[in-house]
Amino acid sequence: MTATGGAPPVIRVDDVRKAYGDVRAVDGVSFAVAQGEVFGLLGPNGAGKTTTVEMLEGLRAPDSGDLEVLGIDAARDPAALKERIGVTLQTAALYPKLTVVEILDLFRSFYRRSLSTEQLIGDLDLGERRKAQTRELSGGQRQRLSIALALVNDPEVVFLDEPTTGLDPAARRALWDLITGLKNQGKTVLLTTHYLEEAEVLCDRLAIMDHGKVIAMGTVDELVSARFKTRTVRYDQIPALTDEELSSMPGVESVRHDDGETLLYTADVAGTIGALLAAAEKLGVEPSNLGIRRPSLEDVFLDLTGRALRD
C-alpha cells in the first residue's frame, strides 16, 4: 500500500481488526497517510476512530492486521515510536498543581531530544499563563497545553484525537490555526473529529468511518463529486408533501430528511423550486427557510449512512 504520489506511506493500516467481546470496534480498516499530510478520520462517536488511533500509537494491540508508523510496527515495537510521535488524547489528565512551565519541563525530561520550554510556550500562545497551575487554565488553554506536550519531542507524526471537542468557536478556530502550522512545518498529522466543517477546513484527505469500517475515503471534492452532480434545495419539512410527489418534480434525483428538514438533490434548481412553490401554494403553505447549496460532506455522510453525523 502506498500513500498519494507513490511515496512510501508514513502511516500504514492494513486490514486491522479489534473487538471487545461481541462488539467489533474496528472491522477491517485500511488506509495510508503520506509525509506532510493532514489525514482525517471522520465519524460519529463509537465509529472506531479512537480505537484505530490508539492502536497506531501502540496503546492497544490489534486482534489482526498490520499497523506501521514511520516504518515501525506499532503493535510489536511501540517503544521505538515514543521518541518520534506526539499524542494528544480526548481527555488529557494534566497534573493539576503543576504550572505550565513545570509540566512542560517534566515532559521534556522524558525524551533524549526536545524543543525548549520557551519555544513551546511561544508557539502555543501560553506566555500569559506560564506560571498558572493547569487546574486554573480554561478549556482552550488546556487544549493548547496538551498540544504543546505532544510537540515536546519535536515529533515527525502527530496524533490529535478530537482536539476541539467541547471548545467554543473562537478556541476551535485558534486550534485549527495551530494544526495548519504543524502541516506548514512538514509534520504529518492524523486527526480524528466528528465536526464536518473541521474536516473540510483542515484535512488534505479523510476517511469516513461508521460501525468500525471505512465507508469512504478521499479528498472532500472527491467524496462529494463521486456521489453528487447536483445542488441541494432544503426547507423545513412540509408533512403533506410526500416523497413520491417530491421525487417527481423536475430535476429531483433523490429526497432525504434530516432533523426536520427536507433535502432535495436536484440537477434543475429552478425547475425544482418552481414545482415546490406551486405544490406548497396548493396546500396553502410556504416552504420555510428555503435555501440552495452545493452538496457537502454532510450530504455525503447522510447519503452513505442514511443519518446525520450528529445522530
C-alpha angles and dihedrals in degrees: 000000000000132000124235116306094029095271119136108270122251089212123032125183116180123185093322120182133185127173134184105202107304093345114099099207093175116020115186101323120179132174142131131219125207129221112279094012128134103218121186132207105204127188147102124289109287094028093120099257098124094044090052092051093046090054090051089051091053093246094117131029119231120235088226141343133061131282123185130178118185088347092304122123101241093202099046101035110024092149090065089059097055096082094048106043136061123213136195118183130210091250112026114196105214123189098261099210098045119096123234091259093046095051092046090050090048093052092045088058090062093067137063090220126034145158118251119268090235092054092050093048090050096045092049095042094240098132096114091050099043093116096039120109113244091244088063095057125105121241093262092047091050090052091050090049090050089054091047089054090050089053097046092104094044091244126205093217125036124198115202114185109199091318096178100047111133096011125128117247095262094051090045093054091047089057090048087059090051092052091049087052091055090053091049088056089058096252122145113236128196108194129186118200144151092205111104095199091050091054092047093051101042112027126087087193134356143192121220112218129195129167092356096307136101103239098177138004137186142075118320090255092049093050093048098042092047090063108024134049088163145081124242122240109194134182141153108288119268104202093201091063107082125212089242091057093045092049091055093058117108114282097359111141100171142358127218134176124212129174096331095321129109117219120201115192105206142173090200109051096175093047093047095049092046092053092044093052091047092050092047092049090056087056092048094243139106126224106252121220091008111185145157128221142156116263113269141185087281089062091046092054093045091049093048099045106020091236140077120263092244094057 
